[in-house]
Each structure stands twice: as structure tokens, then as C-alpha cells.
Amino acid sequence: MFVHALYLVLSQSDLLHMLTDKSNVQLKVGPLPTMDHVKHIGGCHCGAVRFQVWNSPNLHVFECNCSICTKKQNLHFIVPKKQFLLLQGGGDLTTYTFNTHAARHTFCKICGVQSFYTPRSNPNGYGIAPHCLDPGTVCSVTVEKFCGEKWEESMQAHKTIRGMSNALEETL
């Protein structure tokens, strides 16, 4: 059962490498995704920053109208930190914060693209830009408007957004 569980998280080549390479003692995977999750791979424009994220192929994306999201056209879906893995480019990221400094707007310092960030609504998760995912794993995108101009009021009224970065942990 243990090897079967690892196979759900790792690709065949990753699993084969892990089983044959005795020096590979650090496994960089979080909890198992649910059966409806797929591994999305993505990154910035220049390729310096690359990441993988486990999420549904049917994305629920937020379109926020707060000041920074409007300027950046920041559409994003939210995942728990454990479903995200930065594959490369940590040294190529820089961060911008403002106002409460709770949101951490990370972007590639080479090409300027923000492919993910830490949202104020879910500081224990990531907001992923769906347009920064490589093609082939997204089946559909549902966009929900969020009134970031009235952030506190909107957060109180929204029933599910705060818990989106905890969703996987609650299902295990």
C-alpha cells in the first residue's frame, strides 16, 4: 500500500529514480491529493521560476478588484501550501507587500511575472495564476468575482474562501 500511495503522488520516472537511487533520502511531497487532483506544472515567462501544484483540473478562480489585483489582472486559485512545490528559481523571486503586509506578492525578478503569491485571505496557502500553468492539465475554469475594494466586508460575507488553503487537510 505504501508504494501504491507514493505512485499516486510521483510520476513513474520520479518513483523509479527514488526506488533505485539510495542517496535520495529527502522526499519533497506533501500529503496525498484527492482522487480528483492532478499535478499542474507552471512558471514564469523566462522559465527561471518553475513550480508544481496539485489541484483539480476544473479550476475555481477568483477575480479580485482590489488595487493591486486590478493593476496586475490577478486571476488566481487558492491551494494549501502542502499542495505546492517550488521546483526552481527561489533565488530569482522577489516580494512586494503593502498596506497590512499580509499578502506577499512574489514575482520573478528577471521577467517580472507573478505566477503565484501568498494571499491575505489564505496566508497558509498560495494563490496560483492559472495562465502560468503549462498547457494540458486544465479542463475548465470557473471565475468568481471577489470585491477586494471592500475586502474586510467581502471576507466576512464569503462562506468558503478563508478555508481554501486548508481544504486538503480536512479531507484526509
Order of alpha helices (4+ residues) and beta strands (2+ residues): alpha-alpha-beta-beta-beta-alpha-beta-beta-beta-beta-beta-beta-beta-alpha-alpha
